[in-house]
């Protein structure tokens, strides 16, 4: 049975959780997906060993804050189903048109996500499965872990290639505002056609407004001074009630503090818990199709994903 922990935990539950922390402790190792993180907006999150879904309402992050790690995936072992859901197929099983709503060309399957030597590899391959000519993987923490506010960061090495669309992003866990994009979407980092027509450019975007097709987006395009395909880079997003900020290797490159919702006043829709997604799409409306220059297999590598709360 799934347990969703409310953002405003009752005092009795907090005391129970605090008492449980000692049983969860593993030296100085960060809390992982097998622990629940609870924050009520006035105290740092605390952890309890329950192995079920998590909603973490974090404190906003202000300059100079001492951050509290509330959830992490270090990829030290195989993907755990208590932390990650593998979304497979062409999107139709999730109520989307074939191609995941973007005319993408890949068929997602579990075989394309692998953990070894402390790194998650999501591999896009040129092979025919399910009537598609490419395969890849898409993983999400939906119904397993979601959070509101705070800081999320991941160490990622992005793949180059025409027609490749790697992404580290977030969707609403259980929004009251309707369907996409009224529910909101936060893209922490995306890129298309790296080392080709896309150069070294990365994207950070929020999707908001009304339900499709009455939606809108706010996007920042940025070209880092370092090659994002030759090594791991740290991509981070700090999310406060009225502002969202994006970083690469500690450098602030984007900020959004104005968005809209057709269903509720500002700061909706970004006042709800969101879950995490990692994937590599192939082809589609955004990057276009692969060509003879695209090298397969193409791999996005992820060293870790971590979520922090700010100071109370």
C-alpha positions in Angstrom: 0.0 0.0 0.0 1.3 3.5 -0.9 1.7 6.0 1.9 1.7 9.7 0.9 3.0 11.8 3.7 1.1 15.1 4.0 3.2 18.3 3.9 1.9 19.5 7.3 2.7 16.4 9.4 1.0 16.2 12.8 3.2 16.6 15.8 2.6 13.0 16.9 3.8 11.7 13.6 6.9 13.9 13.8 7.8 12.5 17.2 7.3 9.0 15.8 9.5 9.8 12.9 12.2 11.3 15.1 12.4 8.2 17.2 12.7 6.1 14.1 15.7 7.9 12.8 18.2 6.0 14.9 16.9 2.7 13.5 17.4 4.1 9.9 20.9 5.5 10.5 23.8 4.2 8.4 26.7 6.3 9.7 26.9 9.5 7.7 25.4 8.2 4.5 22.6 10.4 3.1 19.0 9.3 3.5 17.9 7.4 0.5 14.6 6.4 -1.2 13.8 3.8 1.5 13.3 6.6 4.0 10.4 9.1 4.2 11.3 12.8 4.4 8.8 15.0 6.2 8.9 18.8 6.3 6.2 21.2 7.5 7.7 24.4 6.2 9.1 25.4 9.6 11.5 22.6 10.5 14.1 20.6 8.5 12.8 17.3 7.2 13.3 14.2 9.3 13.4 10.6 8.2 11.6 7.4 8.9 12.1 3.9 7.5 9.0 3.0 5.7 9.9 2.1 2.1 6.9 3.7 0.6 6.0 6.9 -1.4 7.1 10.2 -0.1 5.9 13.8 -0.3 8.5 16.2 1.0 7.6 19.9 1.6 10.9 21.6 1.9 12.0 25.0 3.1 12.8 27.4 0.3 16.6 28.0 -0.3 18.0 31.4 0.4 21.6 32.6 -0.3 23.9 31.3 2.4 21.5 28.7 3.7 22.9 25.5 5.2 21.2 22.8 3.1 19.6 19.7 4.5 19.7 16.6 2.3 16.3 15.1 2.3 16.5 12.5 -0.5 19.2 11.1 -2.7 19.8 8.4 -5.3 23.5 7.6 -5.5 23.1 4.7 -8.0 25.2 2.4 -5.9 22.9 -0.6 -6.8 20.3 -1.6 -9.3 17.3 0.7 -9.7 14.9 0.0 -6.8 11.2 -0.1 -7.7 10.5 1.7 -4.4 12.3 4.7 -5.9 11.8 4.5 -9.6 9.1 3.6 -12.1 10.2 2.5 -15.6 7.8 4.0 -18.1 7.9 1.7 -21.2 6.4 1.7 -24.7 5.4 4.5 -27.1 3.3 6.6 -24.8 -0.1 5.1 -25.7 -0.3 3.1 -22.5 -0.2 6.5 -20.6 -3.0 8.0 -22.6 -0.7 9.9 -25.0 -0.5 9.7 -28.8 2.1 7.3 -30.2 5.4 9.2 -29.9 4.7 10.5 -26.4 2.9 13.5 -27.8 6.0 14.8 -29.6 6.2 12.3 -32.5 9.3 10.8 -30.9 10.8 7.7 -32.6 11.9 5.6 -29.6 10.3 2.7 -27.8 11.1 2.9 -24.1 12.1 -0.4 -22.4 13.7 -1.5 -19.1 16.7 -3.0 -20.8 18.0 0.4 -21.7 18.5 1.6 -18.2 21.4 0.1 -16.3 23.3 0.8 -13.1 27.0 -0.1 -12.8 30.0 1.4 -10.9 27.8 3.9 -9.2 26.4 5.4 -12.4 23.0 5.2 -14.1 23.3 4.8 -17.9 20.3 5.5 -20.1 21.1 4.2 -23.5 19.5 5.0 -26.8 20.0 2.3 -29.5 19.1 1.9 -33.1 17.0 -1.3 -33.1 13.5 -2.2 -34.0 11.1 -2.9 -31.1 7.4 -2.4 -31.0 7.3 -1.0 -34.5 9.8 1.7 -33.6 13.3 1.9 -35.0 15.0 3.1 -31.8 14.9 2.2 -28.2 15.7 4.1 -25.0 14.6 4.4 -21.3 12.5 6.8 -19.3 12.5 6.6 -15.5 10.4 8.5 -13.0 9.8 8.8 -9.2 6.1 9.3 -9.8 4.1 7.8 -6.8 7.4 7.1 -5.1 9.0 10.5 -4.3 7.8 14.0 -4.9 8.8 17.3 -3.3 7.9 21.0 -3.2 10.5 23.8 -2.9 14.1 23.4 -2.0 17.0 22.4 -4.3 17.5 19.5 -6.6 20.7 18.7 -8.4 22.2 15.9 -10.5 25.6 15.1 -11.9 25.0 14.2 -15.6 27.1 13.6 -18.7 24.9 14.4 -21.7 25.1 12.5 -25.0 25.9 14.1 -28.3 24.2 13.4 -31.6 21.6 14.6 -34.1 18.1 13.6 -33.1 18.9 13.0 -29.4 17.0 14.7 -26.7 18.2 14.0 -23.2 16.3 15.5 -20.3 16.3 15.9 -16.5 12.9 17.3 -15.6 9.8 17.3 -13.3 6.0 16.9 -13.5 3.3 17.5 -10.9 2.6 14.5 -8.6 -1.1 15.1 -8.0 -2.1 18.6 -9.2 -5.5 20.1 -8.6 -5.3 22.3 -11.6 -6.3 19.9 -14.5 -4.2 18.2 -17.1 -0.9 19.2 -18.8 0.2 21.9 -19.0 -2.1 23.5 -16.4 -0.4 21.1 -13.9 3.0 22.6 -14.7 6.3 21.2 -15.9 9.8 22.2 -14.8 12.7 21.2 -17.1 15.9 21.4 -15.1 18.1 20.6 -18.2 17.3 19.6 -21.7 19.4 19.6 -24.9 19.0 18.6 -28.5 21.5 17.7 -31.2 24.5 18.4 -29.0 27.8 18.7 -30.9 25.8 19.1 -34.1 23.2 21.7 -35.0 22.5 22.2 -31.3 26.1 23.0 -30.6 26.7 23.1 -26.8 23.4 24.7 -25.9 21.2 23.6 -23.0 17.7 24.6 -22.1 15.7 25.3 -18.9 12.0 25.7 -19.3 8.7 26.0 -17.3 5.4 25.0 -18.9 2.3 26.6 -17.4 -0.9 28.4 -18.2 -4.0 26.4 -19.3 -4.5 22.8 -20.4 -3.1 21.9 -23.8 -3.4 23.6 -26.3 -4.0 26.7 -24.2 -0.6 26.4 -22.5 2.5 28.5 -22.7 6.1 28.2 -21.7 9.0 30.3 -20.5 12.5 29.2 -21.7 16.1 30.1 -21.3 18.8 28.9 -23.7 22.3 28.9 -22.5 25.7 27.9 -24.0 28.1 26.9 -21.2 31.9 27.6 -21.6 32.6 23.9 -21.0 31.6 20.9 -23.2 28.5 19.3 -21.6 29.2 16.0 -23.5 32.8 15.4 -22.4 32.3 15.1 -18.7 29.8 15.1 -15.8 28.3 18.5 -15.1 26.2 19.4 -12.0 22.8 20.7 -13.1 20.7 22.3 -10.2 17.4 24.0 -9.7 16.4 26.0 -6.7 12.7 26.4 -6.3 11.1 28.9 -4.0 7.4 30.0 -3.7 7.8 32.9 -6.1 11.1 32.2 -8.0 12.9 29.3 -9.7 16.6 29.5 -10.5 18.8 27.2 -12.6 22.6 26.5 -12.3 25.3 24.5 -14.1 28.4 23.7 -12.0 27.4 26.5 -9.5 26.9 29.2 -12.2 23.4 30.8 -12.2 22.2 30.9 -15.8 18.4 31.2 -15.7 15.7 32.6 -13.4 11.9 32.7 -13.6 9.6 34.6 -11.3 6.6 35.2 -13.4 4.2 32.5 -14.7 0.5 32.0 -15.0 -2.3 29.5 -14.3 -5.8 29.4 -15.7 -7.0 27.5 -12.6 -5.6 29.4 -9.6 -3.8 32.6 -8.6 0.0 33.0 -8.8 2.2 31.1 -7.8 0.1 28.2 -9.1 0.8 25.8 -10.7 4.3 25.7 -9.1 2.9 25.5 -5.5 2.4 21.7 -5.6 4.8 18.7 -5.2 6.5 17.5 -8.3 8.2 14.2 -9.2 11.5 13.6 -11.1 12.1 12.2 -14.6 15.2 11.2 -16.5 15.1 10.1 -20.1 16.7 10.2 -23.6 14.2 10.7 -26.4 15.1 10.0 -30.0 13.7 12.2 -32.8 10.5 14.1 -32.6 9.3 17.6 -33.2 12.0 19.3 -31.2 15.3 17.7 -32.4 14.3 16.2 -35.7 15.3 12.7 -36.7 18.8 11.1 -36.4 21.0 11.0 -39.5 24.1 9.3 -40.7 26.3 11.3 -38.3 24.4 10.1 -35.2 26.4 7.5 -33.3 24.5 4.7 -31.6 24.5 3.5 -28.9 24.2 6.9 -27.2 24.4 7.1 -23.5 23.3 9.7 -20.9 25.2 9.0 -17.6 23.9 10.1 -14.2 26.2 9.9 -11.1 23.6 11.0 -8.5 20.3 12.9 -7.9 19.9 14.8 -4.6 17.2 16.9 -3.1 17.8 19.5 -0.3 15.7 21.6 2.0 16.7 25.2 3.0 16.9 26.5 6.5 13.7 26.9 8.5 
